[in-house]
């Protein structure tokens, strides 16, 4: 299945589904030659929290900016609530926006910042005051209305920016890496806070980030971008546990890779020969015939570790390979062991921290094993 076909299949919906946001064959180029976004087809349901995830230059932010109205598609159409918004300027799209740099007015108080979107829409004064008070309560800043942005911490400023995007009850909220400027602890706290606000309000959110943990924590669905295309769009757990190709497997979470050649394939499984001559069984995902090169994907937490090397492999539903411990890394609640397995000297295993974990030391020969269902044969890297 091609990446274009994959994108179309991944967003397929029931016949009675009415998407809130629709991208239809959207393309974007800045120089007339290189496509930053390639034939994007995407449906977003009402009330959904969808994250656009990918590395820099993958097309995720450009897609968000086209939805916001700050960029114009080269071709294709974008629809909101059933109507095309291609010709609408940003301020007429009924969209709230949260930026990484907050974009608060420094000369205004917090309350005045929140009131600004309402004054632009000519809301009555009494309604404006009530909405501002409600928005401040929502982000737990009731006592900060008279302060100016410079008097607030980074986390407080981000709360104000979020409240301002929501104060006029937009039908859609867009967030462009809004937590990127915060430290780790505050960023994790704000992830949960934004998630809880979304759950309480039920507003549609499109969120852009390159932080995979952030995406997994907050999203209803995640669309993984690379080279201007959606590689996979899915629920967070399915995206992590069932990546459709090597890019997704390597970009989402930690991933162990082993290279090999498919020797036979049957019933959704395949036998893969490694460069060392050993064989393992895997779920056939991106392979369909013998002789194909493949990259095997196995998550570190799916691997079990036994003392002593073993040359036993591919028996029943379990794979087993000999390995050598190269390095141990203490992380409090667990150990990370770096192993040499087949042709990979960076094969990582997570071991729960217990008394017997001390027995796995650098230089020890061990064996690793995992179930066939946890090993995916993907496209070669």
C-alpha atoms as one frame of an Amber mdcrd trajectory, in Angstrom:
protein
   0.000   0.000   0.000   1.436   3.391  -0.943   1.622   6.259   1.526  -1.111
   8.098  -0.388  -3.346   5.023  -0.301  -2.547   4.547   3.363  -3.612   8.092
   4.196  -6.906   7.685   2.396  -7.631   4.345   4.010  -6.718   5.549   7.459
  -9.249   8.377   7.409 -12.073   6.327   5.947 -15.284   6.862   7.927 -18.775
   5.385   8.226 -21.262   6.557   5.615 -23.221   8.664   8.132 -20.130  10.385
   9.552 -20.130  14.166   9.050 -16.605  15.527   9.540 -16.155  18.883  11.219
 -12.926  19.634   9.319 -12.098  18.295   5.860  -8.887  18.515   3.845  -9.516
  17.487   0.233  -6.501  16.897  -2.053  -4.678  19.822  -0.438  -1.241  20.651
  -1.799   1.160  23.415  -0.845   4.335  24.632  -2.508   6.267  27.829  -1.873
   8.572  27.717  -4.893   6.342  26.074  -7.496   8.443  22.900  -7.478   8.793
  21.321  -4.041   5.555  20.212  -2.380   5.580  20.893   1.351   2.157  19.229
   1.673   1.249  16.492  -0.822  -2.354  15.586  -1.620  -3.561  15.795   1.977
  -6.926  14.111   2.609  -8.036  14.227   6.212 -11.339  14.206   8.131 -11.574
  15.475  11.712 -14.708  14.794  13.722 -16.512  17.317  15.902 -15.108  17.396
  19.434 -12.001  15.412  18.502  -8.503  16.162  19.783  -6.296  15.428  16.770
  -2.545  15.889  16.901  -0.378  16.468  13.836   2.963  14.932  14.760   6.191
  14.871  12.826   9.757  16.190  12.514  10.617  19.701  11.369   9.740  20.237
   7.711   7.253  17.362   7.586   4.272  19.563   6.635   2.349  19.502   9.916
   2.651  23.210  10.746   1.955  24.258   7.157  -1.235  22.173   7.244  -2.293
  23.912  10.467  -1.516  27.361   9.028  -3.650  26.615   5.961  -6.523  25.616
   8.229  -6.047  28.833  10.231  -5.987  30.948   7.076  -2.409  32.225   7.452
  -1.322  30.174   4.428  -3.237  29.564   1.199  -3.346  26.070  -0.366  -1.738
  25.805  -3.787  -4.578  23.483  -4.742  -7.364  21.517  -3.082 -10.002  22.590
  -0.588 -10.441  22.899   3.175 -13.941  22.750   4.650 -15.170  23.658   8.127
 -18.632  22.583   9.301 -19.591  21.646   5.775 -18.524  24.797   3.914 -15.341
  25.783   2.140 -13.196  28.309   4.006 -10.665  28.778   1.218 -11.721  32.385
   0.630 -12.265  33.398   4.244  -9.668  35.538   6.080  -8.456  34.170   9.444
 -10.615  36.468  11.607 -13.812  35.238   9.940 -13.202  31.504  10.395 -14.418
  31.313  14.025 -11.156  29.651  15.059  -9.196  30.102  18.286  -5.414  29.975
  18.051  -2.721  29.238  20.645   0.911  29.890  19.715   4.187  28.780  21.274
   5.207  32.376  22.032   1.813  33.134  23.653   1.268  36.288  21.470  -0.262
  38.218  24.386  -0.549  42.004  24.237   2.090  43.250  26.734   0.386  46.631
  27.342  -2.928  44.986  28.321  -3.888  43.294  31.564  -4.814  39.621  31.590
  -8.510  40.511  31.652  -8.074  42.952  28.767  -6.240  40.305  26.754  -9.154
  37.919  27.262 -11.696  40.609  26.434 -10.015  41.555  23.156 -11.501  38.749
  20.966 -14.932  39.607  22.374 -14.571  43.324  21.707 -13.568  42.598  18.104
 -16.801  40.629  17.796 -18.709  43.525  19.421 -20.097  41.476  22.298 -22.032
  43.412  24.967 -20.018  44.595  27.966 -21.911  42.477  30.484 -21.446  39.356
  28.380 -17.750  40.160  27.938 -17.207  40.510  31.686 -19.025  37.253  32.382
 -17.077  35.350  29.719 -13.731  36.735  30.912 -14.509  35.736  34.500 -15.533
  32.252  33.362 -12.365  31.855  31.271 -10.175  32.907  34.192 -11.864  30.314
  36.407 -11.360  27.669  33.749  -7.562  28.146  33.816  -7.388  28.822  37.577
  -6.267  32.446  37.238  -9.212  34.193  38.923  -6.915  36.472  40.963  -4.651
  37.460  38.071  -7.003  39.500  35.882  -5.394  42.848  36.754  -1.825  41.734
  36.082   0.095  42.244  32.874   1.737  39.336  30.995   5.245  40.348  32.129
   4.172  39.775  35.734   3.239  36.140  35.045   5.290  32.955  34.802   5.581
  31.126  31.499   2.972  28.585  32.540   0.559  31.317  33.628   1.036  33.154
  30.327   0.259  29.949  28.455  -2.923  29.556  30.477  -3.945  33.091  29.506
  -3.243  32.330  25.836  -5.376  29.187  26.094  -8.212  31.077  27.816  -8.116
  33.798  25.160  -8.455  31.191  22.409 -11.512  29.720  24.116 -13.252  32.794
  25.541 -15.469  33.422  22.494 -16.577  29.782  22.165 -14.926  29.059  18.796
 -16.002  25.990  16.872 -12.361  24.997  16.396  -9.132  25.599  18.362  -5.691
  25.287  16.775  -2.546  24.911  18.864   0.920  25.290  17.333   3.477  23.712
  19.710   2.004  25.700  22.614   4.095  24.021  25.322   7.459  24.111  23.579
   8.831  26.995  25.680   8.007  25.403  29.054  10.270  23.245  31.212   9.623
  19.503  31.405   7.654  19.403  34.659   5.433  22.358  33.760   4.957  21.034
  30.222   3.706  17.690  31.562   1.326  19.479  33.935  -0.047  21.646  31.126
  -0.554  18.584  28.910  -3.006  17.175  31.433  -4.621  20.551  32.030  -5.286
  21.104  28.314  -6.616  17.559  28.028  -9.021  18.100  30.939 -10.235  21.431
  29.509 -10.864  19.767  26.159 -12.817  16.973  27.809 -14.970  19.437  29.752
 -15.716  21.744  26.786 -15.881  19.207  23.937 -14.391  21.687  21.450 -12.583
  20.384  18.356  -8.805  20.753  18.752  -6.064  20.385  16.150  -2.691  20.328
  17.882   0.783  20.443  16.326   3.881  19.066  18.037   7.095  17.193  17.357
   7.005  15.727  20.886   5.817  12.123  20.664   5.102  11.793  24.401   2.948
  14.903  24.283   0.990  13.484  21.362   0.467  10.088  23.020  -0.649  11.709
  26.285  -3.196  14.179  24.936  -4.699  12.944  21.688  -7.802  11.081  20.596
  -5.988  10.367  17.314  -2.540  11.171  15.973  -1.572  11.854  12.351   2.138
  11.189  11.800   3.601  13.378   9.039   6.792  12.955   7.034   7.806  14.531
   3.722   4.448  16.308   3.412   2.348  13.148   3.752   0.451  11.355   6.494
   2.337   8.132   7.142  -0.259   6.783   9.583  -3.260   8.160  11.446  -4.595
   6.160  14.359  -5.424   5.922  18.043  -2.347   6.519  20.223  -2.073   2.933
  21.469  -2.529   1.428  18.006   0.008   3.851  16.569   2.572   2.776  19.146
   1.830  -0.941  19.145   1.068  -1.398  15.443   3.205   0.986  13.372   2.585
   0.583   9.648   6.117   1.380   8.482   9.657   1.885   9.751   9.385   5.662
   9.949   6.427   5.488  12.334   8.033   2.704  14.380  11.228   4.728  14.816
   9.546   8.099  15.380   7.009   6.953  17.973   8.657   5.722  21.162  11.755
   3.567  21.466  12.252   0.890  18.865  14.725  -1.936  18.271  15.610  -2.749
  14.677  17.028  -5.894  13.144  17.679  -6.191   9.427  17.050  -9.345   7.435
  15.587 -11.050   4.394  12.181 -12.738   4.200  12.655 -16.442   3.513   9.026
 -17.566   3.574   5.665 -16.017   4.323   2.298 -17.534   5.205  -0.830 -16.734
   7.192   0.190 -13.193   8.050   3.559 -14.309   9.448   6.994 -14.549   7.890
  10.333 -16.128   8.671  13.205 -13.656   8.434  16.865 -14.626   8.146  19.255
 -12.255   9.932  22.790 -11.423   8.691  24.167 -13.831  11.326  22.221 -16.717
   9.768  19.730 -16.906  12.648  16.003 -16.839  11.869  13.088 -15.196  13.648
   9.343 -15.194  13.082   7.502 -11.901  12.653   4.124 -10.432  11.794   4.205
  -9.576   8.079   3.263  -5.881   7.758   5.174  -4.312   4.859   6.317  -7.521
   3.161   4.414  -9.887   0.885   6.919 -12.271  -0.719  10.081 -14.261  -0.070
  13.366 -12.572  -0.943  12.329  -9.115   0.254  14.657  -7.177   2.559  12.960
  -6.047   5.751  13.547  -4.235   9.011  12.130  -5.911  12.102  10.636  -3.699
  14.810  10.479  -4.801  18.478   9.645  -2.466  21.390  12.118  -2.642  24.349
   9.414  -3.367  26.939   8.192  -6.399  24.948  11.511  -8.200  25.323  12.256
 -10.698  28.094  15.780 -11.334  29.256  17.244 -14.661  30.460  20.630 -15.458
  31.922  22.946 -17.369  29.659  23.249 -17.324  25.888  21.038 -19.474  23.707
  21.196 -20.551  20.092  17.531 -21.566  20.134  15.414 -19.341  17.876  12.009
 -19.267  16.273  10.444 -22.082  18.291   6.646 -22.062  18.508   5.274 -18.558
  19.034   8.438 -17.212  20.617  11.750 -15.964  19.263  14.972 -16.382  21.193
  18.418 -15.037  20.338  21.777 -14.927  22.077  23.024 -11.486  23.190  25.746
  -9.756  25.185  25.229  -6.943  27.692  27.258  -3.898  26.599  25.967  -1.268
  29.007  23.530  -0.868  31.907  21.776   2.404  32.686  20.067   2.955  36.042
  16.778   4.895  35.802  15.321   4.413  39.279  12.283   2.244  38.652  13.936
   0.202  35.897  17.198  -0.579  34.148  17.933   0.012  30.496  20.337  -2.537
  29.106  22.158  -1.961  25.830  22.843  -5.281  24.148  24.592  -6.646  21.113
  22.007  -8.756  19.262  22.667 -10.093  15.754  23.878  -7.051  13.736  22.655
  -4.436  16.229  24.903  -3.089  19.007  22.215  -0.670  20.225  19.521  -3.182
  21.073  17.728  -1.812  24.151  15.830  -3.784  26.789  13.888  -2.400  29.761
  14.252  -4.495  32.913  12.086  -3.829  36.032  14.346  -2.899  38.898  14.444
  -5.870  41.272  17.062  -7.779  43.177  17.830 -10.111  40.269  18.361  -7.164
  37.916  21.784  -6.752  39.527  22.854 -10.017  37.896  22.801  -8.412  34.414
  26.196  -6.724  34.145  28.217  -5.443  31.201  30.038  -8.313  29.519  27.513
 -10.995  30.531  26.119 -13.344  27.897  22.325 -13.531  27.998  19.432 -14.459
  25.750  16.537 -12.294  24.636  13.077 -13.536  23.690   9.838 -12.047  22.452
   6.521 -13.188  20.990   5.925 -13.270  17.255   3.038 -10.801  17.702   5.457
  -8.226  19.123   7.817  -8.385  16.157   6.757  -6.540  12.963   8.370  -6.992
   9.549   8.426  -3.510   8.022  10.019  -1.761   5.057  13.845  -1.804   5.019
  15.666   1.230   6.433
